[in-house]
Every structure is written in C-alpha cells, then in structure tokens.
Amino acid sequence: MTLRLDPGLEAELRLAAEEDHRSIHQTVALAVETYLALRETAEIRADPEALRALAEARQAVQEGDVIYGTDAVRSLLKGRQAS
C-alpha cells in the first residue's frame, strides 16, 4: 500500500514515530487501528439496543450473575437443553 501525505503531516508522523521509538509503518498501523476502534465505539454508542445489552451485562456482573470457565458454560447449556 502506498500512502501519500501532506509534507507537514508526514513530518509530524516521522516525529511521532521517533518519539515513540517505532517505525513509521508501526506508527501508521497503530493510528489506523486506533481510528477503527474509535469508529466501532461510536457505532456502539449510537445503537440503543447495544447500549441496553451492555448495561444489562454490567448489572449482571455487579449482581454476581456470571459463570466462568468452559465447564460451567457446558453445564449451563446442558441444563437448558434438558428443559
């Protein structure tokens, strides 16, 4: 992939890479990953159903309504299949 940047932006990128002791490639990759993560977060925040599900999950954790480990999940699923 070829990336053409404004000279000022390229200079800032080079400086940031140098300050963070990273290559320019690593710095660009990190910036893209950060952008995509922020974009995904914005999409979730814009989805009322997703926010409601997250709030319910947080409440369940606070109430201790959580299971851990694959054995616990299998046991729970077996109980549901028997019903």
C-alpha positions as CSV (number, residue, x, y, z in Angstrom):
1,M,0.0,0.0,0.0
2,T,1.3,3.4,-0.9
3,L,0.4,6.3,1.4
4,R,0.9,9.9,0.2
5,L,0.7,12.5,2.9
6,D,0.9,16.3,3.1
7,P,4.5,17.2,3.9
8,G,3.5,18.7,7.2
9,L,1.6,15.6,8.2
10,E,4.4,13.4,7.1
11,A,6.9,15.4,9.3
12,E,4.5,15.0,12.3
13,L,4.3,11.3,11.6
14,R,8.1,10.9,11.5
15,L,8.5,12.9,14.7
16,A,5.8,10.8,16.5
17,A,7.4,7.6,15.3
18,E,10.8,8.7,16.5
19,E,9.4,9.9,19.9
20,D,7.6,6.5,20.4
21,H,10.6,4.5,19.2
22,R,8.5,2.9,16.5
23,S,8.9,2.6,12.7
24,I,6.7,4.8,10.6
25,H,5.0,1.6,9.5
26,Q,4.2,0.7,13.1
27,T,3.0,4.2,13.8
28,V,0.7,4.3,10.8
29,A,-0.7,0.8,11.7
30,L,-1.4,1.9,15.3
31,A,-3.1,5.1,14.1
32,V,-5.3,3.0,11.7
33,E,-6.1,0.5,14.5
34,T,-7.0,3.3,16.8
35,Y,-9.2,5.0,14.3
36,L,-11.1,1.8,13.5
37,A,-11.6,1.1,17.3
38,L,-12.9,4.6,17.8
39,R,-15.2,4.2,14.9
40,E,-16.6,0.9,16.3
41,T,-17.1,2.5,19.7
42,A,-19.0,5.4,18.1
43,E,-21.2,2.8,16.3
44,I,-22.0,1.0,19.5
45,R,-22.7,4.3,21.3
46,A,-25.2,5.2,18.6
47,D,-27.0,1.8,19.0
48,P,-29.6,2.0,21.8
49,E,-30.0,-1.8,21.8
50,A,-26.3,-2.4,22.1
51,L,-26.1,0.1,25.0
52,R,-29.0,-1.6,26.7
53,A,-27.4,-5.0,26.4
54,L,-24.1,-3.7,27.8
55,A,-25.9,-2.1,30.7
56,E,-27.7,-5.4,31.4
57,A,-24.4,-7.3,31.3
58,R,-22.7,-4.8,33.6
59,Q,-25.7,-5.2,36.1
60,A,-25.4,-9.0,35.9
61,V,-21.7,-8.8,36.7
62,Q,-22.4,-6.5,39.7
63,E,-25.0,-8.9,41.0
64,G,-22.7,-11.9,40.6
65,D,-24.8,-13.5,37.9
66,V,-21.8,-14.7,36.0
67,I,-20.3,-18.0,35.2
68,Y,-16.6,-18.7,34.5
69,G,-14.9,-21.4,32.5
70,T,-15.9,-23.8,29.8
71,D,-17.1,-26.5,32.1
72,A,-19.6,-24.0,33.7
73,V,-20.9,-23.0,30.3
74,R,-21.3,-26.6,29.2
75,S,-23.2,-27.3,32.4
76,L,-25.5,-24.4,31.9
77,L,-26.1,-25.4,28.3
78,K,-26.9,-29.0,29.3
79,G,-29.5,-27.6,31.8
80,R,-31.1,-25.5,29.1
81,Q,-31.3,-28.4,26.6
82,A,-33.0,-30.6,29.2
83,S,-35.7,-28.0,29.8
